[in-house]
């Protein structure tokens, strides 16, 4: 499987960040996969944000669930992360993955006015 993140590299504070993960090699409806988003703040460890599984159920980090939404487009084999009300503390590298160890290369997102 290959995963590729895409989205804006720069977002203004208070706006909504939207990232898309395009998956190739597997269908995102393939049984038992949980398509996930994580991020890595500068100098810190990985933070799991949320996921959508093969049947469309969603899961969110307790600390981010009020601002996070994960959805999918099965016709395009893509899944999407939306993070609302971003602040400079949301400046991170964002990764999408298949939930079993395969991740994209990541995309840098900077929140700045």
C-alpha positions as CSV (number, residue, x, y, z in Angstrom):
1,X,0.0,0.0,0.0
2,X,1.1,3.6,-0.7
3,X,-0.2,6.7,1.0
4,X,0.2,10.3,0.0
5,X,-0.8,13.3,2.1
6,X,-1.9,16.5,0.4
7,X,-3.2,19.8,1.6
8,X,-2.1,23.4,2.2
9,X,1.2,24.0,3.8
10,X,0.1,27.2,5.4
11,X,-3.1,27.9,7.3
12,X,-4.1,31.0,9.2
13,X,-5.1,30.9,12.9
14,X,-8.8,30.1,13.6
15,X,-9.2,28.5,10.1
16,X,-9.9,24.9,9.4
17,X,-7.1,22.6,8.2
18,X,-8.1,20.0,5.7
19,X,-5.8,17.3,4.6
20,X,-6.4,14.4,2.2
21,X,-4.7,11.0,2.1
22,X,-4.8,9.2,-1.2
23,X,-4.4,5.5,-0.9
24,X,-3.1,3.2,-3.6
25,X,-2.6,-0.6,-3.6
26,X,-5.5,-1.3,-1.2
27,X,-9.1,-0.3,-1.1
28,X,-9.9,1.7,2.0
29,X,-12.9,-0.5,2.4
30,X,-10.7,-3.5,2.9
31,X,-11.6,-5.4,6.0
32,X,-10.1,-4.6,9.3
33,X,-8.0,-1.6,8.2
34,X,-8.2,1.6,10.3
35,X,-7.0,4.5,8.3
36,X,-5.4,6.9,10.6
37,X,-3.9,10.4,11.0
38,X,-1.0,11.2,13.3
39,X,1.1,14.3,13.7
40,X,4.5,15.1,15.1
41,X,5.1,18.5,16.7
42,X,8.7,19.8,16.4
43,X,10.9,18.0,18.9
44,X,8.1,15.9,20.3
45,X,6.7,12.4,19.9
46,X,3.9,11.2,17.6
47,X,0.3,12.1,18.5
48,X,-2.5,9.9,17.2
49,X,-5.4,12.1,16.1
50,X,-8.1,10.0,14.6
51,X,-9.1,7.3,12.2
52,X,-11.8,5.8,10.0
53,X,-12.2,2.1,9.6
54,X,-13.1,-0.1,6.7
55,X,-16.8,0.2,7.4
56,X,-16.8,4.0,7.9
57,X,-16.7,4.1,11.7
58,X,-14.7,7.0,13.1
59,X,-12.4,7.2,16.2
60,X,-10.9,10.3,17.7
61,X,-8.3,11.3,20.2
62,X,-10.0,12.4,23.4
63,X,-7.9,15.6,23.4
64,X,-8.8,16.5,19.9
65,X,-12.2,15.1,19.3
66,X,-14.0,18.4,19.6
67,X,-11.9,19.8,16.7
68,X,-11.3,16.8,14.5
69,X,-13.2,15.1,11.8
70,X,-12.2,12.2,9.6
71,X,-14.2,11.2,6.6
72,X,-13.7,9.3,3.4
73,X,-14.4,9.2,-0.3
74,X,-14.5,5.6,-1.4
75,X,-14.9,6.5,-5.1
76,X,-11.5,8.2,-4.9
77,X,-10.0,5.8,-2.4
78,X,-9.2,8.8,-0.2
79,X,-9.7,9.8,3.4
80,X,-9.6,13.3,4.9
81,X,-8.7,15.0,8.1
82,X,-10.4,18.3,9.1
83,X,-9.0,20.2,12.2
84,X,-11.0,23.3,13.1
85,X,-10.0,26.4,15.0
86,X,-6.2,25.9,14.4
87,X,-3.6,27.7,16.4
88,X,0.2,28.0,16.0
89,X,0.4,25.0,18.3
90,X,-1.1,22.9,15.5
91,X,2.0,23.5,13.4
92,X,3.3,19.9,12.8
93,X,4.1,17.3,10.3
94,X,0.9,15.3,9.6
95,X,1.0,11.7,8.4
96,X,-1.7,9.3,7.2
97,X,-1.4,5.6,7.6
98,X,-3.1,2.2,7.3
99,X,-3.1,1.5,11.0
100,X,-0.8,-1.5,10.6
101,X,2.5,0.2,10.1
102,X,2.4,1.8,6.7
103,X,2.6,5.6,6.6
104,X,2.9,8.3,4.1
105,X,5.9,10.6,3.9
106,X,4.1,13.3,5.8
107,X,3.2,16.9,5.0
108,X,4.3,20.0,6.9
109,X,1.6,22.3,8.0
110,X,2.3,25.7,9.5
111,X,-0.3,27.8,11.2
112,X,0.6,31.4,11.0
113,X,-1.0,34.7,10.0
